[in-house]
Amino acid sequence: IVGPTGLCVAASPRNGRITQQKCGNDSRLVWRKQLKGNKFLIINKNGKVLDNGGNRNRNGNPIYSWSNHGGRNQQWSLTRLPNGKYHIKESSYNKCLDDTGRKYINRHYHLWSCHQNNKNQWFSFRTVVPSLTLGKNPPSKIFGPEQNGFCVDKNNRDVNARSEEHTSELQSQPDL
């Protein structure tokens, strides 16, 4: 989940406040949604869920990553805005996840009255690509297009190969 500041929403490893962190592959930054009725539980890779602390209705109420109990304060909806971003709305009071307007690492998120023009409430989502298994002795670094190298798919084939011959060559190489 990418916040309006460009920082990502990070879960606490225990029950605790969610924070702004640099985006990356850290498990605290990996979330999924699970349908519950007509709402969603937003679940972190560590099993904690997005939680409106104490199920309170006040602006500024803290948002946590908390043990999953499936209560209304852990149920959310996603509303697409005209600009392509999303509001993440808590189901009990129809208020939104909000980044407070302050961009810095470890800054907390809170609940605030939703308004589509409030940039503090504009979120986007990035798809996480699972790690590849490359054999017994994988290289220390895998290069992607940003390093002018090549990308491989889950079968270790070059996804940018220009010819069938090149693809076959990659497939026939022994484990690295």
C-alpha positions in Angstrom: 0.0 0.0 0.0 1.6 3.2 -1.1 0.6 6.4 0.7 0.2 9.8 -0.8 3.8 10.8 0.2 5.3 7.9 -1.8 6.1 6.0 1.4 4.5 2.7 2.1 2.2 1.5 4.9 4.1 -0.7 7.3 2.7 -3.1 9.9 4.1 -3.4 13.4 5.6 -6.8 14.0 3.4 -7.0 17.2 0.1 -5.3 17.9 1.1 -1.7 17.3 0.7 1.5 15.2 1.2 1.4 11.4 3.9 3.7 10.1 5.3 5.2 6.9 8.4 3.4 5.6 10.4 3.4 2.5 8.8 1.0 0.0 10.6 -2.3 -0.6 10.4 -6.1 0.0 10.2 -6.0 3.8 7.4 -8.3 4.9 5.9 -5.4 7.0 5.1 -3.7 3.7 3.2 -6.7 2.1 -0.5 -6.6 2.5 -3.4 -8.5 0.9 -7.2 -8.1 1.1 -9.6 -10.8 2.2 -13.3 -10.5 1.5 -15.5 -10.5 4.7 -19.2 -10.0 3.7 -19.1 -6.9 1.5 -16.0 -5.4 3.1 -12.3 -6.4 3.3 -9.9 -7.4 6.0 -6.5 -5.9 5.0 -4.0 -8.4 6.2 -0.2 -8.0 6.5 2.2 -10.8 5.7 2.8 -11.1 9.4 -0.9 -12.0 10.0 -1.8 -8.7 11.6 -4.8 -6.7 10.1 -5.5 -3.0 9.6 -7.4 -1.9 12.7 -9.2 1.3 13.8 -7.9 1.5 17.4 -10.7 0.9 19.9 -13.3 1.2 17.2 -13.5 5.0 17.8 -15.1 7.6 15.6 -12.9 10.6 16.3 -10.7 12.3 13.7 -7.1 11.5 14.6 -7.9 8.1 16.0 -4.8 5.8 15.7 -4.7 3.0 13.1 -2.9 -0.3 14.1 -1.8 -3.6 12.7 -3.6 -5.9 15.2 -4.4 -9.5 15.8 -7.3 -10.6 13.5 -10.6 -10.8 15.3 -12.7 -9.8 12.2 -14.6 -7.0 14.1 -16.1 -4.1 12.2 -13.1 -1.9 13.1 -11.0 -4.3 11.1 -13.3 -4.2 8.0 -12.5 -1.7 5.2 -13.7 -0.8 1.8 -11.8 0.6 -1.2 -13.3 3.5 -3.1 -11.6 4.5 -6.4 -11.3 8.2 -6.8 -11.5 10.2 -10.1 -7.7 10.6 -10.0 -7.2 6.8 -10.0 -6.1 6.7 -6.3 -8.1 5.0 -3.6 -9.7 5.9 -0.3 -9.3 3.1 2.3 -12.5 3.5 4.4 -13.1 2.0 7.8 -16.6 0.3 7.8 -18.0 1.4 11.2 -17.9 5.1 10.7 -17.1 5.6 7.0 -13.8 7.5 7.8 -10.6 7.1 5.9 -7.0 6.0 6.5 -5.0 9.3 6.5 -1.2 9.9 6.5 -1.5 13.1 8.6 0.1 15.2 5.8 3.6 14.7 7.2 6.1 12.7 5.2 8.7 11.0 7.2 9.9 7.5 8.2 8.1 6.1 11.3 5.3 8.7 11.1 1.9 7.2 12.1 -1.4 7.0 10.2 -4.7 7.9 11.7 -8.5 8.0 10.9 -10.0 11.1 9.4 -13.3 12.2 7.8 -13.1 11.3 4.1 -13.0 13.9 1.4 -11.9 13.1 -2.2 -9.8 16.3 -2.4 -7.8 15.4 0.8 -4.5 14.3 -0.7 -3.5 12.7 2.7 -6.1 10.0 1.9 -5.0 9.1 -1.6 -3.5 5.6 -1.7 -2.3 3.3 -4.5 -1.3 -0.4 -4.6 1.7 -2.1 -5.9 1.8 -5.8 -6.8 4.4 -7.8 -5.0 6.3 -10.3 -7.2 7.2 -13.5 -5.3 10.9 -14.4 -5.1 12.3 -16.8 -7.7 14.0 -20.1 -6.9 17.1 -20.3 -8.9 18.8 -23.5 -7.7 21.2 -24.6 -5.1 23.7 -21.7 -5.3 21.8 -18.6 -6.5 23.7 -15.5 -7.5 24.1 -12.8 -4.9 22.2 -10.3 -7.1 19.5 -10.6 -9.8 19.4 -7.7 -12.2 16.2 -6.3 -13.7 15.6 -3.8 -16.5 16.6 -0.9 -14.2 20.2 -2.2 -14.2 20.2 -2.9 -17.9 20.3 -6.7 -17.3 17.6 -9.2 -18.0 14.5 -10.6 -16.2 13.6 -14.2 -15.8 10.3 -15.8 -15.2 9.5 -18.5 -12.6 11.0 -21.2 -15.0 14.2 -19.2 -15.2 13.6 -18.2 -18.8 14.6 -14.7 -20.1 11.4 -12.8 -20.5 13.0 -10.3 -22.8 14.6 -12.9 -25.1 14.7 -11.8 -28.8 14.8 -15.2 -30.3 13.7 -18.8 -29.6 17.4 -19.9 -29.8 18.3 -17.5 -26.9 15.5 -18.8 -24.8 16.4 -22.4 -25.3 20.0 -21.6 -24.4 18.9 -20.2 -21.1 16.7 -23.1 -20.3 19.4 -25.7 -21.0 22.0 -24.1 -18.6 22.5 -26.1 -15.3 21.4 -24.7 -12.0 23.5 -21.7 -11.0 
